[in-house]
Amino acid sequence: MPELSWRHHALIQALLSRGPLIEDDFHAIFSGITGKDPGAHRQQFDDYLLKINKELSYVHFELRGCRNQYDGKVYYGVVNNVSDEQSKLGTKYTVPQLAFYKGIIEAIVQDVSAQGHISDIEALNIRLENQVLTGTESESQGVPPAVPAAFKNFSISQKEKTLDELVKDRWLSSTPDGKIRLGVRSFLDLRSWFHNNYVPSCDVCNEAGVKAELCRNEGCTTRIHLYCLKKKFSQKRVERVCPGCGTQWQHSSIADAAIEEEDEPNRPNQRRQPPPPAAAAAATRKRLRSCKIEDEEENNGASSSQTCVPVSSTDFRRITRKSARLR
Amino acid sequence: MASSREDLSQFDISQEEKDKLVAEVIRYVLFKTHQNSGCPIKRDELTQIITKNYRQRALPAFVIHAAREKLSTIFGYEMKELQRSRPSSANQGRASQQIGSTTGIVGQLPADVYRKYVEDVNTAHLTGFTFVIISIVYLAGGKIAEDGLWHHMRRMGLYENEENHPVLGNIKQALEALVQQRYLQKDKANGHEGNTLFYELAERALDETINNKIKEYISQIVKNDGASPDID
């Protein structure tokens, strides 16, 4: 059986030792180790990962990439696929801390507006008692299980400390204005949990739509990640309508994204243009943003078929939806 | 693969069962090492994984050996067995329970590759601290009195009462972590002033590869310094 070389080992160890790495960094490491840039040698990159995963499957690990749904960037990490006695050891967090984390995750994914966050105040008000009921032990006998003292006595300051630790370890992330979001590790680790708990998925990529755009039709449950939307509607012949109900998709979300990306610090050369009054510039920015220029011609035609006008974001932000069905 | 089938037949377990056990051992080693921040694991803990469900006498050793091989081929990690030595001042009650062996995992990658791609810069300060403390004890002959060690640490700005050092946090805890990770061990000895606490190099620092590296680095530093080291 062809064995893994030191190069494969270095990739695995880098992720294990440093935690999840953003795509650029991981690609840089790959280039450094193999001498091949994944951008130019995509097939070889994929082959390497395939080979690694064949071996990792022996211990039920997987090297996978996933998107941070807040910025659309891809991160790579080694994740554990099976929950067993050994993996239960692999945490430095105590039982109440884990219950707290679980409560936060549930609150975030249950956000009906699919903004993918809760405020820090809400986080500190999470009650651990609710976590006891979702354990498997409670399913027998119909007697409500006793709430452990540690859960009842989990103080605000303990919650604050735990929050800080979770953010530091990248299970959660926090924004400057006090919002708590899922961290990269959670996206990597909770993929199957999202599916098992019926978190609504994105219509385009089928991954959980934790932070996603919603169809403006109240009765329609379709949600699509912003980055999936951009990709989908960037194709010339695709109509900008909801794939679920046919309602015209709110253009503002695409235009907003265009303006949002304007502020991105990472790509200064392409972003010098001031926010435009007309649609043509929006199309230009979209063209510059796409990393794979699949179809050169569409970019010329895009400006004419567009009717999108940048609108203020507040008009179309969804506040409440009754249709979100979550356990 | 014929030989492994023979080996298995002597144990009367299937390939799948054996693979399952090996995977459990590997996972245990990886998760536990993460949980206790690199402290070595007692061999008993590993044998327990096997003896929990299987009675065959030689099976644990076989599985652990297979796990060691897999850790190497899949991850490039070396699982080293560290012989735990009896503390020099034999404290009879404790010593008999402590004798045994512990295992720790180290990487097999060339040092430059490790440094460039694998090393977590966020924990580099701990490695530096570990190296410095081990060097002090080494230069003191492998054993140093608690007071002596703190004397040297104070010279570097590390104080016993410091709980919020900007890099190391609680200094006492940082030192204690070295004991837990089996770089150092603590001993009491009856000195003329009563009981004194001594720090000695423990199995992880005495392991040949690491020991040689330490000697190498120290001699480099001493050579570069020019002036003779000041050991009081």
Interface residues (C-beta under 8 A of the other chain):
Chain A: E3 L4 W6 H8 H9 A10 I12 Q13 A14 L16 S17 R18 G19 I29 G32 I33 E55 L56 Y58 V59 H60 N80 D84 Q86 S87 L89 G90 T91 K92
Chain B: D19 V22 A23 E24 I26 R27 Y28 L30 F31 K32 H34 Q35 K70 T73 I74 F75 G76 Y77 G107 Q108 L109 P110 V113 Y114 K116 Y117 V118 E119 D120
